[in-house]
Amino acid sequence: MSTNRRYNFLLKLYSTVKLNIFYILLSLLVPVILWKVQVGRDIVVSLVEKGTPNYLNIPLLIASFSLLALSNWVIPVLAIDIWKFVLRRNAKSQLLYGGLIGLYNGDHVAGKGQFPIRYFASLPWVIFLYVAVYSLFPNRPIIAIITIITLVALVILLDWAYRGKRVPAIFQGLWDNVAETKTGNRTKALRYVIVMGMVFLLFLVAIGVLGAWLRDSTDGLSVLVIGANFVGILANYAYMKFAENVDVRVVSISYFVSKYTHVLSLSFMIIVAILLQTSNGRAWPVEIGFFSPIFVLIIAISLYLFLADVLVTAQLNITRIYNGDPAKYDPVSDGHPVKAAWIWYRPLIRFIALGFVFLFFFNSINSHRIRKDAVQSDKTNTATMRPTLTAYFDKWAESRKPERGDTLNVYLVSGQGGGSRAAVWFFMAMNYLDSLESTPSTRFSDRVFSISTVSGSTSGAAMYLADRYLKVTPQADAVVPRMKTIYAKNYLSSSFWGALIGDGFEGFRHEVFGRLLDSRPAFPKDRNFYFQQEEVKGYTDATPMREANEIDAFFKGDYLEPYVAEELGTIGTGMPLFFINSAVVETGERGVFAPVDLPSFSLGTDLYGLFKRHNTTYGIPLITCVNQSQAFPVINAYNYLDGAGRLIDGGIYENSGTATTLEIYETLRRHVEAKQDTSYAVRFICINIVNTNMDAAKDAIRYRPASVLNTLTAAFQSPFGGHEQFSYRNILRRVLAPDTAYSFPLNRPVPLTRMLQPAAIDTMYVALRSMGH
């Protein structure tokens, strides 16, 4: 290749990236995340999980990636109509369309060449195909490499075939049949788009039928995922190539083809968006967890790209094209000079675009105020009902007083964060310990004084305490099926949808209806709210022996309600104290929801006390407090609590739950020693339920060049790694004889995710049973 050709190649590449950088980056976002993050590969593997309806997501993914490609490639004819309406110009639409063709098909525009957009439009799908093959065959990466090489070779072959005008027969045949009819151009184009849409729909149906046939074969579904996406990419690219080289021969028909393709694609995405919103809010027609997170992300991003192209990029391009030679585009100019489009229009469009970017990155429209429910005044719990920790302990110990001379074992349990993995492991561990007898007459569960948890383990603890509160008899053979019902499901799709679209929609609806009807609810719904609904439903489905209203009373009732004794204004001792650890975004402090007076023993921020101080006539649901502990960045929103600030995942401060447990232990140990009661001995046993091997030897840290990314990584690792390790090792160091502290670790590799595979739960159960040997 000569120097001049290399220069032209680089110049075209530069021009293409410069003119399309926003679309390239946004469309590549999802497949690159799937490529770089382990959880992304687990999401891909879930598509081939046998015996489940997940195979239906295969044709849905092909449809979504096709829409993503179209959102980058198709000429946005609707933008011309919008431009004419706003600027009141009676310009020739087809001539403006002809000016856009060069921009989208890679022709020379204003003396600058660029590559056809079809290459970049197909790139996200190609990356996804590579990730899919690599995920399904992790031990044979050569298969992924060969697949991509073969795909690229076939694309090159297609390009070569088009040079000789040997175009695919299906596209050419349909085009010839349309062009030869005597009906008007609009009708020809409509018929052509409908027929092409039906062919594509039949392809998707065929994929779905094949998936149903292969649903019990992991290998068969793996081949289907790879083969269907491989064929889909080629067919999509071949059509784009055909449209660029053949459709434009008859510009009048091509204009309407682009218009109907654009309208059809945008309409389909809006319908799907509405479907996802209703699935998220009302579980109709299915729960949003049925849809793969990849599908949800691609649909949301495609919708963003379509709207950005129609409302921003195309508006700027059309204005520049029109102003270049306005007389040519105005059918009523009669050869007279025509004024250029308003000079302020392009700056206005840019200003509006920046406004949307500002809202997306700096203001989600949704205020994300914490969920609260109005409570009848005679049933309102107050923060002052909570006794001090030591007073509560005396009452608790008195109700469990052993025989004279015996020892009262008091268990203080901590739970480490870690998504659904942590939730399952905590629940399994507590049930396993409960199956062991502490003494010949007393079980473990009756001697659990406190549970301090962070993030995912908070969810598992809530499910365990629900069993205690609702008196669900533990059965060893039911643990795995119940955990699969609650946690072997997709909790990511609702989070992704809420982060990109759902929360903004709910916030907008909250504000509009509140101002119009003056009846705003107490809080705007967001992805946190729907995640809470999903978790409660998961427990309800896994606990058919209890009525839904009983379960709702526990999870959706006020946080303090399970502790309120029949004697009004007092706290009973039947339930372990549940300390829910969160963190405050603004201050970085540890925040704790505590059923006893937190300031009496802890330096943490008293979240329940602050809530009741500012919301005397409201209750805060238990499941909402659980959610504040596992509000992991982006996956969940930061809910604002009056008096404290925005609450985030407790792991941001300390991820093992031991910081609060150590405060409880040291306070109670001093209290017991000060009482000098010799009628019985008290022994504190601190149990750290961790879903990673905290005592494993650390690998040597290899050198990395200094960079901004490394600095951000260090800031992220500090709380989840450094603070966690310090607190965990500190409690092991500070608990002294006769007391003891030990860990209950998960020593099997299980992915950290909110989309846990059933096989992962089986792995954890095997690890649990092996601990008894």
KOLTORLUM-126553 format. One record per residue (C-alpha): x negated, y, z. Coordinates in pm, whole numbers, padded with zeros to 5 digits, always signed. Layout:
XYZ...
***
This chain:
+00000+00000+00000-00145+00337-00103-00198+00621+00140+00078+00820-00025+00327+00535+00008+00234+00484+00372+00282+00855+00436+00624+00853+00267+00722+00546+00467+00629+00712+00796+00799+01036+00691+01124+00850+00614+01099+00667+00946+01047+00994+01131+01339+01161+00955+01567+00865+01025+01482+00854+01396+01503+01233+01429+01849+01249+01272+01988+00943+01453+01798+00923+01783+02109+00946+02001+02289+00667+01817+01982+00445+01802+01910+00474+02174+02268+00430+02286+02339+00134+02059+02015-00039+02167+02087+00013+02536+02284-00306+02601+02075-00561+02405+01750-00422+02544+01885-00449+02900+01987-00807+02829+01638-00871+02700+01451-00718+02993+01670-00821+03287+01704-01178+03410+02074-01127+03489+02133-01043+03122+02013-01384+03015+02238-01545+03278+02532-01359+03127+02448-01506+02787+02424-01857+02933+02772-01820+03082+02912-01821+02728+02830-02192+02692+02955-02302+03032+03149-02618+02952+03503-02673+03069+03581-02300+03092+03756-02054+02857+03432-01854+02824+03397-01973+02466+03671-01725+02371+03419-01450+02432+03208-01571+02138+03440-01432+01865+03504-01127+02083+03131-01055+02096+03104-01088+01718+03391-00842+01682+03232-00597+01926+02889-00605+01762+03055-00557+01423+03228-00248+01562+02900-00124+01706+02739-00160+01362+03033+00020+01198+03021+00300+01454+02664+00373+01341+02711+00311+00970+03061+00397+00847+03111+00745+00704+03344+00926+00950+03608+01047+00706+03840+01146+00991+03586+01413+01082+03658+01588+00749+04029+01619+00834+03947+01750+01182+03696+01999+01041+03948+02131+00786+04220+02162+01049+04005+02349+01303+03844+02586+01053+04157+02627+00839+03964+02543+00522+04137+02400+00217+03815+02230+00104+03796+01928-00125+03774+01630+00109+03624+01393-00147+03348+01639-00236+03259+01681+00131+03267+01303+00159+03023+01282-00133+02787+01509+00059+02802+01279+00362+02722+00969+00154+02361+01073+00116+02318+01114+00491+02456+00771+00574+02320+00570+00281+01961+00684+00303+01946+00911-00002+01728+01219-00014+01898+01499+00176+01758+01852+00175+01436+01714+00034+01394+01458+00314+01443+01087+00271+01556+00846+00538+01614+00476+00568+01967+00345+00525+02154+00340+00856+02255-00022+00800+01912-00133+00927+01957+00044+01260+02327-00042+01277+02237-00413+01266+01937-00393+01501+02130-00423+01835+02299-00738+01708+01964-00882+01599+01816-00819+01944+02118-00983+02104+02071-01288+01880+01709-01315+01991+01808-01286+02359+02083-01544+02310+01852-01801+02150+01579-01739+02407+01831-01767+02695+01985-02088+02567+01648-02248+02491+01416-02090+02752+01157-02369+02730+01130-02345+02352+01074-01978+02265+00958-02078+01916+01324-02140+01826+01407-01773+01893+01110-01657+01685+01198-01887+01395+01562-01772+01405+01467-01405+01374+01208-01472+01104+01468-01666+00905+01721-01385+00948+01474-01120+00832+01378-01335+00533+01743-01368+00430+01795-00992+00466+01497-00933+00238+01641-01187-00006+01975-01002+00000+01799-00674-00076+01614-00838-00364+01936-00991-00501+02106-00649-00502+01828-00510-00721+01956-00746-00987+02317-00661-00893+02377-01019-00782+02619-00924-00507+02821-01168-00291+03110-01308-00492+03365-01257-00213+03300-00882-00193+03274-00832-00569+03585-01039-00640+03795-00846-00391+03664-00515-00522+03729-00606-00886+04083-00716-00809+04154-00386-00638+03987-00165-00897+04171-00333-01187+04520-00267-01047+04727+00020-01182+04837+00152-00845+04698+00473-00699+04356+00495-00540+04500+00525-00192+04699+00203-00232+04401+00021-00385+04179+00118-00096+04438+00025+00165+04488-00317+00007+04113-00371-00007+04058-00279+00359+04350-00497+00475+04223-00797+00280+03868-00750+00412+04006-00718+00764+04206-01039+00724+03896-01225+00600+03703-01103+00904+03992-01199+01134+04004-01550+00984+03631-01582+01052+03686-01489+01417+03978-01733+01448+03762-02010+01300+03493-01936+01560+03754-01950+01837+03892-02283+01712+03542-02429+01692+03478-02305+02046+03791-02479+02173+03682-02800+02003+03332-02779+02155+03434-02643+02497+03314-02955+02681+02975-02960+02510+02708-02716+02625+02484-02802+02332+02769-02759+02084+02863-02421+02226+02496-02314+02219+02476-02394+01849+02805-02211+01792+02683-01896+01969+02365-01888+01763+02520-01993+01432+02823-01764+01452+02616-01458+01537+02358-01545+01270+02626-01569+01002+02804-01263+01140+02491-01046+01115+02423-01157+00757+02784-01109+00647+02802-00768+00811+02475-00656+00652+02578-00793+00312+02903-00598+00325+02728-00274+00423+02481-00322+00140+02765-00393-00104+02963-00089+00008+02661+00137-00040+02580+00008-00389+02917-00074-00542+03196+00112-00362+03049+00453-00446+03081+00390-00820+03444+00495-00781+03415+00777-00530+03788+00843-00512+03855+00485-00402+03543+00476-00187+03669+00780+00002+03990+00606+00099+03807+00278+00174+03585+00462+00422+03883+00646+00566+04090+00335+00626+03789+00142+00756+03718+00426+00994+04079+00456+01108+04118+00080+01148+03797+00045+01352+03873+00341+01575+04232+00225+01628+04114-00123+01720+03866+00014+01973+04125+00237+02135+04366-00057+02161+04093-00270+02317+04006+00015+02555+04368+00034+02668+04373-00345+02706+04060-00338+02922+04204-00060+03137+04528-00249+03201+04332-00569+03264+04122-00381+03515+04410-00210+03689+04692-00464+03668+04520-00786+03559+04742-00779+03248+04738-00963+03017+04432-01121+03184+04188-01019+03455+03906-00806+03323+03663-01066+03456+03778-01291+03171+03589-01068+02927+03212-01101+02906+03024-00799+03045+02846-00777+02710+03179-00736+02530+03290-00467+02775+02964-00273+02741+02952-00292+02363+03314-00179+02327+03261+00118+02557+02940+00224+02381+03096+00177+02036+03383+00403+02142+03134+00665+02260+02943+00645+01932+03258+00671+01719+03384+00973+01909+03041+01140+01913+03008+01089+01539+03356+01221+01459+03360+01512+01702+02997+01622+01703+02748+01490+01447+02981+01482+01148+03119+01828+01234+02767+01971+01223+02683+01787+00899+03005+01889+00722+02951+02254+00818+02598+02245+00678+02715+02075+00356+03000+02323+00307+02786+02627+00378+02526+02505+00131+02760+02571-00163+03107+02670-00035+03263+02754-00374+03211+02397-00488+03425+02260-00205+03718+02503-00210+03985+02410-00466+04149+02754-00464+03839+02971-00503+03897+03025-00879+03526+03071-00917+03514+03357-00667+03266+03353-00380+03398+03183-00070+03290+03273+00281+03081+03019+00465+03228+02838+00764+03231+03037+01086+02882+03094+01214+02987+03016+01570+03127+02671+01491+02803+02474+01501+02683+02635+01830+03027+02570+01976+03012+02202+01883+02666+02174+02037+02789+02346+02353+03085+02107+02382+02852+01809+02328+02623+01931+02605+02927+01972+02826+03022+01608+02780+02663+01501+02845+02666+01707+03164+02990+01544+03278+02857+01196+03200+02528+01238+03387+02613+01493+03657+02988+01472+03718+03193+01157+03667+03523+01354+03687+03623+01109+03961+03553+01254+04306+03494+00901+04446+03642+00983+04784+03655+00683+05012+03970+00475+05014+04208+00544+05300+04566+00444+05378+04829+00638+05567+04924+00468+05895+05224+00516+06121+05128+00737+06413+05221+00475+06675+04996+00218+06507+04693+00436+06446+04365+00307+06584+04121+00559+06726+03745+00563+06760+03780+00617+07136+03941+00272+07169+03598+00122+07115+03413+00031+07437+03040+00061+07482+02833-00235+07369+02742-00338+07724+03098-00307+07855+03222-00519+07569+02949-00776+07632+03047-00812+07997+03405-00878+07897+03297-01117+07621+03059-01311+07847+03320-01334+08126+03562-01510+07889+03287-01760+07799+03127-01798+08139+02955-02139+08164+02931-02365+08466+02710-02234+08745+02349-02291+08662+02413-02343+08288+02289-02121+08009+02512-01903+07794+02375-01905+07441+02456-01578+07265+02407-01576+06888+02319-01252+06711+02338-01311+06337+02184-01100+06058+02260-01134+05688+02028-01032+05403+02158-00862+05089+02149-01026+04749+02474-01002+04551+02701-01303+04517+02407-01530+04601+02383-01371+04945+02759-01394+04998+02774-01765+04920+02464-01849+05123+02586-01657+05428+02927-01825+05421+02774-02170+05369+02516-02119+05643+02775-02002+05898+03001-02296+05821+02706-02535+05844+02601-02395+06182+02962-02409+06293+02968-02781+06215+02688-02834+06468+02767-02850+06839+02580-02598+07053+02669-02793+07366+02879-03105+07411+03187-02886+07464+03121-02564+07274+03077-02490+06906+02853-02234+06750+03131-02006+06626+03261-01940+06976+02920-01810+07084+02858-01574+06789+02857-01233+06953+02764-01014+06658+02716-01026+06282+02509-00753+06118+02502-00771+05740+02391-00582+05433+02518-00579+05074+02625-00921+04941+02604-01097+05277+02864-00848+05405+03111-00995+05160+03029-01349+05271+03066-01246+05635+03406-01090+05564+03524-01417+05409+03391-01614+05707+03562-01382+05956+03884-01402+05755+03879-01778+05812+03828-01718+06183+04105-01458+06205+04353-01657+05998+04256-01983+06175+04159-02164+05854+04021-02502+05955+03672-02545+05810+03629-02852+05591+03285-02948+05463+03417-03090+05135+03611-02769+05062+03324-02522+05101+03184-02554+04748+03521-02539+04567+03624-02236+04772+03296-02058+04706+03331-02124+04334+03683-01980+04339+03567-01663+04514+03219-01603+04374+03168-01811+04058+03340-01541+03861+03257-01227+03671+03252-00919+03896+03038-00721+03650+03289-00636+03377+03509-00421+03601+03200-00241+03730+03065-00168+03382+03403-00057+03254+03453+00169+03553+03108+00325+03522+03150+00406+03152+03521+00485+03112+03754+00360+03385+03645+00587+03670+03666+00897+03451+04015+00800+03335+04132+00735+03692+03980+01061+03814+04143+01258+03533+04480+01094+03603+04443+01162+03974+04378+01532+03918+04641+01586+03648+04927+01406+03818+04831+01554+04151+04855+01907+04020+05168+01847+03812+05362+01644+04065+05195+01767+04384+05186+01408+04502+04823+01304+04471+04737+00977+04641+04496+00989+04933+04202+00891+04711+04127+00849+04339+04089+00488+04230+03752+00385+04092+03545+00075+04023+03492+00030+04397+03866+00003+04450+03911-00257+04176+03612-00455+04302+03780-00468+04643+04099-00594+04479+03904-00865+04296+03735-00991+04612+04061-01009+04807+04227-01194+04518+03934-01435+04506+03982-01519+04873+04360-01548+04828+04316-01795+04542+04069-01995+04751+04297-02003+05056+04638-02129+04941+04719-02248+05294+04776-01886+05401+05030-01638+05270+04907-01345+05062+05059-01092+05304+04861-01245+05593+04540-01216+05394+04619-00860+05290+04684-00768+05653+04330-00871+05740+04140-00727+05444+04353-00421+05370+04437-00332+05727+04226-00086+05925+03872-00198+05998+03937-00203+06372+04269-00388+06349+04132-00747+06384+03980-00646+06718+04282-00471+06869+04420-00683+07152+04790-00720+07230+04732-00483+07518+04754-00146+07340+04433+00054+07330+04194-00231+07411+03955-00439+07205+03977-00816+07228+03686-01059+07234+03818-01329+07005+03625-01215+06696+03249-01165+06656+03154-00799+06633+03112-00719+06263+02850-00450+06204+02863-00338+05841+02543-00163+05737+02545+00104+05469+02324+00404+05386+02392+00774+05333+02279+00911+04996+02223+01271+05106+02014+01193+05415+01878+00843+05354+01998+00741+05700+02141+00406+05800+02516+00420+05847+02707+00150+06035+03073+00062+06071+03091-00069+06427+03384-00209+06633+03215-00079+06951+03085+00268+07033+02779+00288+06808+02603+00589+06970+02593+00396+07300+02307+00181+07168+02211+00269+06808+02042+00548+06613+02256+00471+06309+02527+00706+06183+02867+00611+06331+03070+00582+06010+03398+00469+06166+03377+00744+06426+03322+01007+06156+03609+00870+05947+03856+00887+06234+03737+01234+06334+03836+01370+05991+04130+01137+05916+04328+01091+06236+04644+00971+06061+04471+00736+05819+04316+00394+05841+04018+00267+05644+04066-00087+05510+03817-00351+05621+03748-00446+05258+03658-00081+05187+03398-00087+05464+03263-00410+05317+03241-00240+04979+03034+00050+05119+02771-00199+05230+02740-00349+04881+02773-00029+04676+02471-00109+04461+02370+00181+04230+02565+00199+03901+02740-00133+03967+02939+00053+04232+03010+00419+04286+02902+00622+04588+03213+00688+04795+03224+01013+04989+03304+00988+05359+03397+01313+05535+03132+01417+05782+02871+01170+05662+02827+01205+05285+02819+00954+05003+02768+00592+05105+02547+00352+04913+02430-00010+04939+02286-00074+05286+01978-00227+05127+01868+00122+05025+01780+00170+05393+01701-00186+05501+01811-00505+05329+01797-00774+05598+02052-00648+05853+01798-00701+06130+01752-00332+06217+02098-00318+06377+02064-00664+06531+01738-00564+06700+01910-00262+06856+02188-00490+06983+01940-00742+07121+01719-00493+07304+02020-00315+07458+02177-00639+07581+01849-00785+07706+01788-00476+07922+02150-00486+08039+02134-00852+08144+01804-00804+08327+01938-00500+08510+02246-00689+08634+02035-00965+08792+02329-01208+08785+02194-01549+08890+02519-01743+08850+02419-01838+08497+02138-01763+08253+02183-01578+07927+01976-01674+07623+01991-01464+07308+01933-01641+06977+01879-01417+06674+01949-01595+06346+01838-01431+06022+02031-01575+05726+01815-01488+05427+01867-01591+05067+01500-01556+04974+01191-01712+05129+01073-01416+05336+00771-01607+05468+00637-01714+05129+00281-01613+05047+00266-01302+04833+00114-01325+04488-00183-01107+04407-00069-00770+04276-00215-00714+03932-00331-00376+03814-00085-00154+03628-00171+00175+03459-00027+00479+03634+00298+00604+03478+00623+00777+03564+00806+00442+03536+00573+00283+03791+00640+00570+04030+01014+00515+04003+00965+00139+04051+00769+00203+04369+01041+00431+04504+01299+00160+04435+01090-00121+04588+01023+00068+04910+01360+00014+05082+01448-00323+04935+01101-00466+04990+00899-00264+05240+01167-00168+05494+01325-00511+05474+00997-00690+05542+00916-00458+05832+01254-00503+06004+01258-00877+05945+00909-00930+06088+00973-00682+06367+01268-00876+06509+01065-01197+06501+00793-01014+06693+01014-00837+06947+01236-01128+07052+01053-01298+07340+01113-01606+07556+01352-01719+07690+01516-01576+07382+01432-01687+07031+01461-01572+06670+01446-01786+06360+01540-01775+05993+01786-01970+05785+01633-01935+05436+01745-02038+05089+01444-02215+04941+01585-02280+04594+01566-02033+04303+01911-01884+04240+01972-01571+04027+02054-01243+04197+02381-01140+04032+02751-01069+04071+02827-01323+03803+02716-01641+03975+02722-01967+03783+02903-02268+03939+02580-02466+03903+02405-02208+04122+02654-02270+04402+02592-02643+04368+02219-02571+04398+02274-02374+04718+02487-02650+04867+02215-02907+04794+01962-02677+04961+02193-02643+05261+02237-03018+05305+01864-03078+05273+01801-02857+05578+01942-03128+05800+01674-03376+05693
***
